[in-house]
Amino acid sequence: MGPDGLGNVLRDVSEQLRPIFDAGQAGGELRKDIPVDVAIWQVIGPLAGLRITYLHGNASKADIEHAKTLAKTRLKTVAQSLSQPTNIEE
């Protein structure tokens, strides 16, 4: 898959995620001060980088495990940054 192929995939994924992110903002679960397009790219952009860097045809088992760890950490971090803060008193 060449650069145009990857670009097309990322655009398609972005379009598929838009209704989910729109609903999250409308329901108050996602921050409204971050545009949906930016929020989506915060999720898929780094994952695409992991795909290219670690999950290529010559990837070792160690590369794959490292990519999984990075992806899980990235998704947790971006979920925290995009989520609407709650006012829970401790």
C-alpha positions as CSV (number, residue, x, y, z in Angstrom):
1,M,0.0,0.0,0.0
2,G,1.5,3.3,-1.1
3,P,1.2,6.7,0.5
4,D,-2.1,7.4,-1.3
5,G,-3.5,4.1,-0.2
6,L,-2.7,4.8,3.5
7,G,-4.0,8.4,3.1
8,N,-7.3,7.0,1.7
9,V,-7.6,4.5,4.5
10,L,-7.0,7.3,7.1
11,R,-9.6,9.5,5.4
12,D,-12.1,6.6,5.3
13,V,-11.5,5.8,9.0
14,S,-11.9,9.4,9.9
15,E,-15.2,9.6,8.1
16,Q,-16.5,6.5,9.8
17,L,-15.5,7.8,13.2
18,R,-17.1,11.2,12.8
19,P,-20.6,10.2,13.8
20,I,-19.3,8.5,16.9
21,F,-17.3,11.6,17.9
22,D,-20.2,13.9,17.0
23,A,-22.5,11.9,19.3
24,G,-19.9,11.9,22.1
25,Q,-19.7,15.7,21.9
26,A,-23.5,16.1,21.7
27,G,-23.9,13.8,24.7
28,G,-21.3,15.7,26.8
29,E,-18.9,12.8,27.0
30,L,-16.2,14.4,24.8
31,R,-14.8,17.9,25.2
32,K,-16.5,20.5,22.9
33,D,-13.5,22.8,22.8
34,I,-11.6,20.3,20.6
35,P,-12.9,20.1,17.1
36,V,-14.1,16.6,16.1
37,D,-11.6,16.5,13.1
38,V,-8.7,17.2,15.5
39,A,-10.0,14.7,18.1
40,I,-10.2,12.0,15.4
41,W,-6.7,12.7,14.2
42,Q,-5.4,12.6,17.7
43,V,-6.6,9.0,17.8
44,I,-5.7,7.7,14.3
45,G,-2.6,9.7,13.4
46,P,-0.3,8.2,16.0
47,L,-1.7,4.7,15.3
48,A,-0.9,5.1,11.6
49,G,2.6,6.0,12.6
50,L,2.9,2.8,14.7
51,R,1.6,0.8,11.8
52,I,4.3,2.1,9.5
53,T,7.1,2.0,12.0
54,Y,6.5,-1.3,13.9
55,L,3.9,-3.4,12.0
56,H,5.5,-3.7,8.6
57,G,6.1,-7.0,6.7
58,N,9.4,-7.6,8.5
59,A,8.2,-6.9,12.0
60,S,9.5,-9.1,14.7
61,K,7.4,-10.4,17.6
62,A,9.1,-7.8,19.8
63,D,8.2,-5.0,17.3
64,I,4.5,-6.2,17.4
65,E,4.4,-6.4,21.2
66,H,6.1,-2.9,21.5
67,A,3.5,-1.5,19.0
68,K,0.7,-3.0,21.1
69,T,2.0,-1.4,24.3
70,L,2.5,2.0,22.6
71,A,-1.0,1.8,21.1
72,K,-2.7,1.0,24.4
73,T,-0.9,3.8,26.2
74,R,-1.7,6.2,23.4
75,L,-5.4,5.3,23.4
76,K,-5.6,5.7,27.2
77,T,-3.8,9.0,27.1
78,V,-6.0,10.4,24.2
79,A,-9.2,9.2,25.9
80,Q,-8.3,11.0,29.0
81,S,-7.4,14.2,27.1
82,L,-10.6,14.2,25.0
83,S,-13.0,13.2,27.8
84,Q,-15.2,15.8,29.4
85,P,-13.9,16.4,32.9
86,T,-16.2,15.3,35.7
87,N,-16.8,17.2,38.9
88,I,-16.5,14.4,41.3
89,E,-15.6,15.5,44.8
90,E,-13.4,13.1,46.7
